[in-house]
Amino acid sequence: MSEALVGRHTVRFTLDGPRDAPVFAFVNGLTQYSSLWESYSQHLVGAGFRVLRFDMLGQGQSDKPALGVRFEDHWRTLEGILDHLGVEAAHVAGISYGGTVAVQFACERPERCASLTAMSCFAEMPPQLYLMGCGLFEALVEVGLPSLQRWLMPMNMSDEWLAANRDAMPEMMRRGYAINDLYALQNLMESVNDFEPITDRLPRITCPTLILNGEYDFFTPRKCHEVLRKGIRRSRLVIVQHAYHAYTLEHPAVTMRLIRSFLDHVRAGTWPGDQSVWIAADDPSAPEPWFPCTGDHMRAIPMPASTAPRGNPATPAPRRAPRARKAGHAS
């Protein structure tokens, strides 16, 4: 890995792909590290991008300060690496904690964001998310990292993935112990306490934006992504079927297809950015990566378009119910 000095801290990063190619940057989730984007990097390098992966402060091989890291320091870290590399603007993607970092970067430095892929993230914390975060923080502080990981696994993954990887999970967790530092991770989580909503700043984002949300993501549910969809003018929300919070790990082929298709539109100048809602195709090799959502995407119970509430741009206006027939007429 290479390194850059950002402020007082050393940040380590990997840069793959041709020197003259546009830069695509991945921002990690809370307990992730940059090597988890390896397959994505290979895919995008093959598509003609130069891919930047880095460990945020408190993660992986970057410095792990136990105190003093604020949430805003993470988007400034990304900016510092781009400055170090002499990159004026980059395509930026992030998931969960890192997704919100990416959104904040796009708000604060819109001129440096060529496109934005916001995955499983938020611009403001609803009460449920805040309370879940408090519970996870207590698990980390009172019990330790293993407790945090035991809570995060079922919150991030489906039953099918957990059953298929049951035997491998102890090794995955041990890898997490080795690469994460308890106090640095605690500082990362504490930085969320000082997070101020950025909803009012979302209109500053001018670049094409893809918003991805897992169908069954109860950690950052649809209401979080609705705020992003409504606030970012050139956005589209795509719902990943059968997916929970960490679909980049559970459904990588589908996620890579979605990001690649989005980038193809951006490079061609054909991204609609009409704030509509779409459903991702189950099959990553399907002729079209997504199809229009014809129901009420805010409901867990499938509802036909004719019963969806007014004002939803993803669905047509509901039709009037037919008049009741008079008594004595055949039905």
Secondary structure, 3 states (H helix, E strand, C coil): CEEEEECCEEEEEEEECCCCCCEEEEECCCCCCHHHHHHHHHHHHHCCCEEEEECCCCCCCCCCCCCCCCCHHHHHHHHHHHHHHCCCCEEEEEECHHHHHHHHHHHHCHHHEEEEEEECCCCCCCHHHHHHHHHHHHHHHHHCHHHHHHHHHHHHCCHHHHHHCCCCHHHHHHHHHHHCCHHHHHHHHHHHHCCCCCHHHHHHCCCCEEEEEECCCCCCCHHHHHHHHHHCCCEEEEEECCCCCCHHHHCHHHHHHHHHHHHHHHHHCCCCCCCCEEEECCCCCCCCCEEECCCCCCCCCCCCHHHCCCCCCCCCCCCCCCCCCCCCCCC
